[in-house]
Amino acid sequence: MSIWTEPQPDSRFVVVDGLQIHYKRAGRGPALVLLHGSASSLQHFDRAAALLSESFDVIRPDLPGFGLTGPRPDRDYRVPSFAATVAAFLEALGVPRYAVAGNSLGGNIAWNLALDHPERVTGLVLVNATGYPEKEVPAGMRLTRNPLLRPLLRRVMPRGAIERNLRANVGPHSTIVDDAMVDRAHQLMNRPGNRSAFVDFCNTDQPDRSAQIPRIAVPTLVLRSAGIGGQHFTRDIPGAGELVHPHSGHLLPEEEPRWVSDAIAQFLRSSADTPTL
């Protein structure tokens, strides 16, 4: 039985850019936006969000092309377009200022948002974020770029392939990949339109904005798993701090939700206490 392709009791929707964006919102306090990565959904932050909602107004959208939001009519999956949609989404909710934390693609969108809307972003947390051109492309994404496989993957995304991808993206001792997690990812990927959206995203030529990263002026925290390479945010963003988890993989917020939520909460509290020069 499919349970993840239907709205949950706490699901909310708002129309932005012709998309009915699915999101969840919980807690009270300063606004904090959590952005998931590719081939994922807002459930990626379930446990971390529950902890963070004790101190923050936590807002989690399903990004265009994923989850219950579904594909973009214009098939524009460039990262700056994601960032523009997220900004419009928050404007539609009446949230003028917010901190933003993102994992992987979500981190890439987050720092693009900080570049394009610095007046709105109060703090930036990059969790195993992407955005540098030398970042290695995961095997699952490389498959979608094969012209022979591309039409097939638009029609079917095997459960076994999704399970292998999840296991490849967690730390060697992680036990979080279970049947429920695989079922969720498989059901959402096979929701109408999502497979093709993922193929379109993986075959989108992304603009290289990495030379602009040193322009980011908002307080920034980098959360990184020790085995994740291809990141230079701490080097390039003035004043950025970094915390490194020694054992986790790419899915750090799901593998270590307490570690991630504590790091985010402490960082945002300390940056809010720091006077602006």
C-alpha positions as CSV (number, residue, x, y, z in Angstrom):
1,M,0.0,0.0,0.0
2,S,1.3,3.4,-0.9
3,I,1.3,5.8,2.0
4,W,3.9,8.4,1.1
5,T,2.3,9.6,-2.1
6,E,-0.6,11.0,-0.2
7,P,-0.7,14.1,2.1
8,Q,-0.1,13.5,5.8
9,P,-2.3,15.1,8.5
10,D,0.3,17.9,8.9
11,S,0.8,18.5,5.2
12,R,0.2,22.1,3.8
13,F,0.2,23.4,0.3
14,V,0.7,26.8,-1.3
15,V,0.7,27.7,-5.0
16,V,4.0,29.4,-6.2
17,D,5.2,29.8,-9.8
18,G,2.4,27.5,-11.0
19,L,3.4,24.8,-8.5
20,Q,1.4,23.5,-5.6
21,I,4.3,23.3,-3.1
22,H,3.9,20.8,-0.4
23,Y,5.4,21.8,3.0
24,K,5.3,21.2,6.7
25,R,5.6,23.8,9.4
26,A,5.9,23.4,13.2
27,G,7.2,25.2,16.2
28,R,7.6,28.8,17.4
29,G,10.4,31.2,17.3
30,P,12.7,32.6,14.6
31,A,12.0,31.1,11.1
32,L,14.3,28.3,10.0
33,V,13.9,26.8,6.5
34,L,15.2,23.2,5.9
35,L,16.0,22.2,2.3
36,H,16.4,18.5,1.4
37,G,18.7,17.1,-1.3
38,S,18.1,15.5,-4.7
39,A,16.0,12.3,-4.9
40,S,14.7,13.1,-1.4
41,S,11.9,14.9,0.3
42,L,11.0,17.0,3.3
43,Q,11.0,13.8,5.4
44,H,14.8,13.8,5.2
45,F,14.6,16.3,8.1
46,D,11.8,14.6,10.2
47,R,13.8,13.9,13.3
48,A,16.0,17.0,13.2
49,A,12.9,19.2,12.6
50,A,11.2,17.7,15.6
51,L,14.1,18.7,17.8
52,L,14.5,22.2,16.2
53,S,10.8,23.0,16.4
54,E,11.3,23.3,20.2
55,S,13.1,26.6,19.5
56,F,12.3,27.7,15.9
57,D,9.5,28.1,13.4
58,V,10.6,25.2,11.2
59,I,9.5,25.3,7.6
60,R,10.2,22.3,5.3
61,P,9.1,22.3,1.6
62,D,9.3,19.5,-0.9
63,L,11.5,21.1,-3.5
64,P,10.2,21.3,-7.1
65,G,10.5,17.9,-8.8
66,F,10.4,15.9,-5.6
67,G,8.0,14.7,-2.9
68,L,4.4,15.8,-3.2
69,T,5.3,19.1,-4.9
70,G,6.1,17.2,-8.1
71,P,7.6,18.4,-11.4
72,R,8.0,22.0,-12.7
73,P,5.9,22.7,-15.8
74,D,8.8,24.5,-17.3
75,R,11.3,21.7,-16.5
76,D,13.8,24.3,-15.3
77,Y,16.0,22.6,-12.7
78,R,18.8,25.1,-12.5
79,V,19.9,25.8,-8.9
80,P,19.3,29.6,-9.1
81,S,15.7,28.7,-10.3
82,F,15.2,26.5,-7.2
83,A,16.5,29.4,-5.1
84,A,14.1,31.9,-6.7
85,T,11.1,29.5,-6.1
86,V,12.1,29.0,-2.5
87,A,12.3,32.8,-2.0
88,A,8.8,33.2,-3.6
89,F,7.5,30.3,-1.5
90,L,8.6,32.1,1.7
91,E,7.2,35.4,0.5
92,A,3.9,33.7,-0.1
93,L,3.9,32.4,3.5
94,G,4.6,36.0,4.7
95,V,8.1,35.1,6.1
96,P,10.4,38.0,5.3
97,R,13.5,36.9,7.2
98,Y,14.7,33.4,7.9
99,A,17.7,31.2,8.5
100,V,18.2,28.4,6.0
101,A,19.9,25.1,6.3
102,G,20.2,22.6,3.4
103,N,21.7,19.2,2.8
104,S,23.5,18.4,-0.5
105,L,21.4,20.0,-3.3
106,G,19.5,21.8,-0.6
107,G,22.7,23.3,0.7
108,N,23.5,24.5,-2.9
109,I,20.1,26.1,-3.1
110,A,20.6,27.7,0.4
111,W,23.9,29.4,-0.5
112,N,22.4,30.6,-3.8
113,L,19.6,32.0,-1.8
114,A,22.1,33.8,0.4
115,L,23.8,35.3,-2.6
116,D,20.6,36.4,-4.3
117,H,18.6,37.5,-1.2
118,P,21.1,38.5,1.5
119,E,18.6,40.9,2.9
120,R,16.3,38.0,3.8
121,V,18.7,35.3,5.0
122,T,19.7,35.7,8.7
123,G,21.9,32.6,8.9
124,L,23.2,29.9,6.6
125,V,23.9,26.2,7.4
126,L,25.5,24.1,4.7
127,V,25.3,20.3,5.3
128,N,27.4,18.3,2.9
129,A,26.5,20.9,0.4
130,T,27.3,20.9,-3.3
131,G,28.1,23.7,-5.7
132,Y,31.8,23.4,-6.6
133,P,32.4,22.0,-10.1
134,E,34.9,19.4,-9.0
135,K,32.3,17.7,-6.7
136,E,32.0,14.1,-7.7
137,V,28.6,13.1,-9.4
138,P,26.9,10.2,-7.6
139,A,26.6,6.9,-9.6
140,G,22.8,7.1,-9.7
141,M,22.9,10.5,-11.3
142,R,25.5,9.4,-13.8
143,L,23.2,6.6,-15.0
144,T,20.5,9.1,-15.9
145,R,23.0,10.8,-18.3
146,N,23.4,7.6,-20.3
147,P,21.3,8.2,-23.5
148,L,20.4,4.6,-23.7
149,L,19.2,4.3,-20.1
150,R,17.6,7.8,-19.9
151,P,14.2,6.8,-21.5
152,L,14.0,3.6,-19.4
153,L,14.6,5.6,-16.2
154,R,11.8,7.9,-17.1
155,R,9.4,4.9,-17.1
156,V,10.7,2.9,-14.1
157,M,13.0,3.4,-11.1
158,P,13.6,0.0,-9.6
159,R,13.3,-0.4,-5.8
160,G,16.7,-2.2,-5.7
161,A,18.5,0.7,-7.3
162,I,17.0,3.1,-4.8
163,E,18.1,0.9,-1.9
164,R,21.6,0.6,-3.3
165,N,21.8,4.4,-3.7
166,L,20.6,5.0,-0.1
167,R,23.1,2.5,1.3
168,A,25.9,4.1,-0.7
169,N,25.1,7.5,0.8
170,V,25.3,6.6,4.5
171,G,28.3,5.9,6.7
172,P,29.7,2.4,6.8
173,H,28.2,1.6,10.2
174,S,24.9,3.3,9.7
175,T,21.7,1.3,10.3
176,I,19.1,3.9,9.2
177,V,18.4,2.3,5.8
178,D,15.5,0.0,6.4
179,D,12.5,-1.2,4.5
180,A,10.4,1.8,5.6
181,M,13.1,4.3,4.4
182,V,13.4,2.5,1.0
183,D,9.6,2.2,0.6
184,R,9.3,6.0,1.2
185,A,12.0,6.9,-1.3
186,H,10.7,4.4,-3.9
187,Q,7.1,5.5,-3.6
188,L,7.9,9.2,-3.9
189,M,10.3,8.6,-6.8
190,N,7.6,6.7,-8.6
191,R,4.9,9.3,-8.0
192,P,3.6,10.6,-11.4
193,G,6.1,13.0,-12.9
194,N,8.9,12.6,-10.4
195,R,11.0,10.1,-12.3
196,S,11.1,12.3,-15.3
197,A,11.8,15.4,-13.2
198,F,14.8,13.6,-11.6
199,V,16.1,12.7,-15.0
200,D,15.6,16.3,-16.2
201,F,17.4,17.6,-13.1
202,C,20.4,15.3,-13.5
203,N,20.7,16.3,-17.2
204,T,20.5,20.1,-16.5
205,D,23.6,22.1,-17.1
206,Q,24.1,23.9,-13.9
207,P,25.7,27.4,-13.9
208,D,29.0,27.5,-12.0
209,R,28.6,30.3,-9.4
210,S,31.4,29.0,-7.1
211,A,33.5,32.1,-7.9
212,Q,30.8,34.2,-6.2
213,I,30.8,32.2,-2.9
214,P,33.3,34.6,-1.2
215,R,30.6,37.3,-1.6
216,I,28.3,35.5,0.9
217,A,28.1,37.9,3.9
218,V,25.6,36.1,6.2
219,P,26.8,34.2,9.2
220,T,27.6,30.7,8.0
221,L,28.1,27.2,9.5
222,V,29.4,24.3,7.5
223,L,28.5,20.8,8.7
224,R,30.4,18.1,6.9
225,S,30.9,14.4,7.1
226,A,34.6,13.5,7.2
227,G,34.5,11.4,4.1
228,I,32.8,14.1,2.0
229,G,35.1,16.0,-0.3
230,G,34.8,18.7,-3.0
231,Q,33.8,21.4,-0.5
232,H,35.6,24.6,0.1
233,F,32.9,26.7,1.8
234,T,34.9,27.2,5.1
235,R,37.8,28.5,3.1
236,D,35.8,30.7,0.8
237,I,33.0,32.2,3.0
238,P,34.4,35.0,5.2
239,G,34.0,34.0,8.9
240,A,32.4,30.6,8.3
241,G,32.7,28.0,11.0
242,E,32.9,24.3,10.4
243,L,32.0,21.1,12.3
244,V,33.0,17.7,11.0
245,H,31.3,14.4,11.9
246,P,33.8,11.6,11.9
247,H,31.6,8.6,10.9
248,S,28.5,9.7,9.0
249,G,27.8,9.7,5.3
250,H,26.1,12.1,2.9
251,L,22.7,11.8,4.6
252,L,24.0,13.5,7.8
253,P,20.6,14.9,9.0
254,E,19.0,11.5,8.9
255,E,22.1,9.6,10.3
256,E,22.8,12.1,13.1
257,P,19.7,14.2,13.7
258,R,20.6,15.2,17.3
259,W,24.2,16.2,16.3
260,V,22.8,18.3,13.4
261,S,20.0,19.9,15.3
262,D,22.2,20.8,18.3
263,A,24.8,22.3,15.9
264,I,22.2,24.4,14.1
265,A,20.5,25.6,17.2
266,Q,23.7,26.6,18.9
267,F,25.0,28.4,15.8
268,L,21.8,30.3,15.2
269,R,21.5,31.4,18.9
270,S,25.2,32.5,18.9
271,S,24.9,34.4,15.6
272,A,21.7,36.1,16.8
273,D,23.6,37.3,20.0
274,T,26.5,38.7,17.9
275,P,26.0,42.5,17.3
276,T,26.0,43.6,13.7
277,L,28.9,45.9,12.9
